[in-house]
Structures are given as structure tokens and as C-alpha cells.
Amino acid sequence: MPAINNAIVARDNFGHIMRRENWAQQEPGVIVVFCIVFVVGVGLIGLWISKALARRKASKAALPA
């Protein structure tokens, strides 16, 4: 029984990987929605952090020295 050549098996598997279709190119709307949701989420988190820092700064300024 001949030994299995791993190089041939790896080359064949790589060929299957390279032949895959580009899902992101076929579904651009989904990618746009993901990007919009990400930008809105980052904006909301940034707003929350900004308000928390302003609140902290105001509370430190109100304390008597």
C-alpha cells in the first residue's frame, strides 16, 4: 500500500479553498448594514464615554479643595 503524499493532499485542499466565491462581493448590502451598525455603535459608546468623563470632571470641580 503506497504512502499518502501530504504535499498532494495539501495542494488539492488549497485548490478547493481558492475556488470559493466571494460572499461579501455577492452580498454588498449586508456588508453596508454591518458597517452602519458598527459606526452607530462606536458613536454611541463614544458619546457615553464623553458624558461619563464630563460628569466625573464636574463632580471633581464641585468638591471643595
N, C-alpha and C positions, 0 to 999 in steps of 0.2 A: 504494500500500500504506500503510495507516494506521500511525502510530507506536504503539508499545506504551506504554500508560499505566502507569508504575511504581506509582502510588498504588493502582490497581485490583489489580494483581498482589500487592502487599504486603498489601492488605486481605483478599484471598482466602486467602493463606498464613496470615495471622494467625487467620482463622476456622478453619482446619484445626488450628492449634495449640491454640486454646481449646476445641475439641471433644474433646480427648484425655481418656481416662478416668484416674482417679486410681489408679495401680498400688499405691501404699502403702496406700490405704484398702481395696483389694481383698485385699491380702496382709498383714494385720497381724502374722501370726506371724513372717514373715521380718524385719520391722522390729524386733520384740521380740528376736529372736535376735541381730540386729546390735547392738542396744543392750546386751544382756547381754555379748556378746563384747567390746564396747568398754569397758564398766565393768570387767570382769575384767582386760583388758589394761592399762588405766590403773592399776588396783590393783597388778598385778604389777610394772609399771615403777616405781611409787611405792615399793613395798617394796624393789626392787633399789637404787634411789637412796638410800633411807634406810639400808640396810645398808652401802652404799659410803661414805656420809658418816660413819656411826658407826665404820667401820673406819679411815677416814682420821683421825678425831678421836682414836681410841685410839692410833694409831701416832704422832701428834704429841705426845700426852701421855706416851708411853713414852720419847721422846728426852730425853737429859739436856740441861739448859739451859746 
